[in-house]
């Protein structure tokens, strides 16, 4: 959910998001989940 909120915030500010930026936002959360396991 936090990832979606972060993505929504960026989209509200910029209206568009580049693929690289989107992937960067997703990877941050994925990396955190892997560290917790």
Residue pairs with C-beta under 8 A, 6 or more apart in sequence:
2 29
3 25
3 26
3 28
3 29
6 25
7 17
7 22
7 25
10 17
10 21
10 25
11 17
